[in-house]
Amino acid sequence: KAEDRPGAVVVRLYEAHGSTVVTWLQTSLPVKEAMLCDLLEQPAAQGHLPLEPQGVRLSFTPFRVLSILFILSQ
C-alpha cells in the first residue's frame, strides 16, 4: 500500500542482470491510473504511464529500480 495515498499501491521493480529491458507489467487490480514515482512515492517528472490492454509498458536500463504508483478504482 502507498504510504500517504489511500486506494493506491506502489510496486518496485529492479533490473538485476545488467541488461536493457523492455517488458510489460500486468495486474488484476482495478487500476485507474499508473505513474512513475520516486522512492518517497512522489510522482516523477515523466508523468503518467499509459494503461494498455496488455498492461503497463516499462523500460529498464541496467540495475535500475523503478517505482510505479497505481491509483485504484474505488
Secondary structure, DSSP 8 states (H G I E B T S, - for coil): --SS-TTEEEEEEE--SS--EEEEE--SS-EEEEEEE-TTS-EEEEEEE--BTTBEEEEE-TT-EEEEEEEE--
